[in-house]
Amino acid sequence: MFAKLPQTLTAPFGLLTDEAKLAFRSRPQGISKLYTTRHIAETDSYWDQYFTLFDTPSDVFSLISTHDIRRALLDSPENVATLIRVVTSRLFNLVSDHTFPSIPPTSVASYATSFMKTSSTERNATKEVLNSLRVLQRVLPVVFEVEGESNSFELEVLWKKVQVDEDEIVPTAPEQAPQFVIEDDDDGSESGHGFNTQSQIPQPKRTKTLPSLGEKLFTCVNDLLFCCGFSLPTKIQVDHYKINYVIWEKGVGSTTDSGPNHAYDSNKTEVLRLLLILLSRQIYIPPAALFTHPSFYTLHVVRKTPRRDVLTLLCSLLNTVMNSATTNNMTIASVAGKVPYNHLVFKGEDSRTALVGMCLQVLCVLLDFQSGPARDIVSDSGDATSSSPTAQTNAFRYFLAKLHRTQDFAFILSGIIAILEQQLAISNNLLPGSRRSVPYVPETIVLFWKIIELNKKFRAYLLDSDKTVDVLAYLLCYSLEIKDKPQQHGLCRALSYIIQTLSAESAFGNKLSSPINIQVPTKWVSQGASHGTAGDFMITSVYSIIATTSGSLNSIYPALIIALANAAPYFKNLSVVASNRLLQLFTSFSNPLFLLSDESHPRLLFLMLEVFNSVVFHHLSDNPNLMYAIITAQKTFEELGTFTLTRGLREIQRVQRIKEEQASQAERDRKDGPQQERVSVESAHQEKSRLLKNESDPAFTIESTSFSGEDLEAGLGGHEQTETRPLTSLPSENSPTTSTSTITATSEKARGKMKARRSLSSDTINGDRMAAAGIGRNGFLPTQEWVTSWQQGLPLDTVMLVISELLPKIQNLQAGRQKANSAGAITDFLQSVTLTDVLPPAPVLYPRRFMWSDASIVWLTSLIWGGVYVHGMSPLGIWNSTNVQLFFVKHTQPQQRQITDTMSSVVGGLFSPTRQRLERSSNQ
């Protein structure tokens, strides 16, 4: 018995075949033969090691480098072609072989012995299939990058079709009845994307064109995703047919659930990874050619996949994602993941999380694809132009748009909310950083966007449900969480477009008076995101995103302000904080430095005036706090009515002069020592107050603490992040001010002096001084003609009419009352006031919807694939070191070693931390 022991165990205990793996990198018969020996035959035994040597995906990606494949493509391209043909041929044969899938180990002992290298000739078909998938995952990205848009090598190897005699064609088994059917409005669409139309036309010759290697590979991938014993339980196998197209989990289109299984989840992830890599051909095409050079791989999936396969795969992916937050799978990895700070010790990811993330990535890629013949069909309906998918353009987009059952909508909405709620709970944890963030939240948000974009019935269901406010709160909370992360600014932009899309619906506006039910983290409340109604939270969150990012998110300002303008006709009972935030945004956008720095900035001011006008026309008496805030900002509105280029430049220079004086004073204080620090600070504040007082209009003065928009204006225009102050500090929500405001009139003599002073100083400004002040960006230079073009179009009349009507009445009210009673009297007066006999008729509501363009489609495609690229960097590095052209990849320098990194090394983290970050030019 012991005589055979040395022959059986070739390595130390024969464990993990480390010796053979190391030899694969060093010996001549290993990977080096692929590029050193020309024309290796397909029958050569050299190829066998690619199916039996590797045990995990990491083995393949570490033992076969991109440099090896790239060198083989240059020196021996025929060997790479042979490798692809041999691997795919073995894969096709194994899937149809009766030995696949292999029976999984039933005990710990048998599981351990499966890792041992013995002299047994027993074949592990499942391992060979997995290794075939992994080798293709490693080779194909390098093949895709070779010639970019037109790759003759991959066209020859993967897409060349062969004609054979019809007598040699083996008849296939009849197609199974579909498990879930969605009615298709387009008759005959099945022939459009399910089969090759050319094959149905009678041919005069007795030859037939066989599917190309790429087409057969996609068919094999689909079969593996629904293979009993490999990705599905064996109990659902029908007779000897192991391929059974049934939906994986309960949810859309299915009421049965086979239950989670670690091995099946892992196998699904491996197959979906190969599918995702096949679809990644897009990232090697430059943005300018994205529509003219569509990927053959994605086109085949979205246009040529049979309807049964599309529906089954679409529902399987959707259900897996939506069940992710409510799964009852109690595995070691899932339980350990709930232990605080566990992610600092173990860098791995459980199979369920990996599968959900992969499902989301595949869904986003398929639902986003619009290139070449897969572009949505544009239709004119009245005055509006809309586009929609068909079964012939993109079957996945089409059938997602066809979902209509209420129970399916409820299932999808609850699944998305559960994921967002899980992420918010992590952010609101009492132990900061104790739990890892949900890794697939960005993909969940993109998927949600795609669903509300494509399925109008789901959007209507969402807006009619009581979950609308919760969804808005979750989206805004996640925006607040990632706003300070430059690598996430692209997702911030997507979130702003989603909020704009929702705000364009009247049903959304009707929900804004509902209270916020979720628990907002304290750290965001301190930044201005207050509790209250959904309208209050929306306003304060938008303010926080804009005011605390120092201009780094200026590309999303229009979408956020448009969302406020769309929702403004429905604002009711806005709190003091929300009202002041609106005025602070308006004051900041009217800052001359911000107005004159970019050609598009006056549009933001126009939109903010629309917000005020909408509230005045529709709910004036329901918003006394906002009306009072508008009246206190009388000076800002009046100056906008007479704004000129010279006046704006003079104001910019005045602010710069104050900053210079403060900087010089601070330098003197530093030299004089700390003993004079307090006195110097007080004198600086006194000087600032004096300068502001000299420039202020005494026509409307407030005895209480007045608002100076300089802090926020510096953040928006000067790109300096400073703390902002509220317009007024009030003791209660119903009181418009902390103390009584005394309103006095300015004499005509004082007004004349101010005009003379302004006219005198305006003559000293010229173009050179304007350039020195740093006005205008990217070559833009403001002129008086440009200022006049937008200044005369500002909708100031409505606001000025309200001020002229209400200001004298409030002055009289304050003059006849004591300070202690005037605040409540003003609130009561504004709640009862009506100006219907003074105001013109309210204009027709015309919400601004988000409109897709070629640029926005390319941007979102790059955002989705950028996220996929980042996820693929660790632990495998799927697309690392390849020539990606769709977006720009920037690798940052290694950062200083942190305590968490040291802990990971001490306890034996599985993977070293990756200090790389993806920055896409589209985020800028």
Helices and strands as residue ranges (DSSP letters): G 2-4, H 5-8, G 12-14, H 18-26, H 33-36, G 45-48, H 49-52, H 57-63, H 66-75, H 77-96, H 108-113, H 125-145, H 152-158, E 163-165, G 166-168, H 189-193, G 197-200, E 207-209, H 213-225, G 234-236, H 262-279, G 280-284, G 287-289, H 296-304, H 307-322, G 324-326, H 332-336, G 342-344, H 351-368, G 372-374, E 377-381, E 384-388, H 395-401, H 406-427, H 441-454, H 456-464, H 468-482, G 486-488, H 489-503, H 506-510, H 522-525, H 534-547, G 554-556, H 557-567, G 568-570, H 576-589, H 592-595, H 601-619, H 624-632, H 634-641, H 645-672, G 674-676, H 677-695, H 710-716, H 748-762, H 767-772, H 784-791, H 797-815, H 819-832, H 854-873, H 899-907, G 921-923
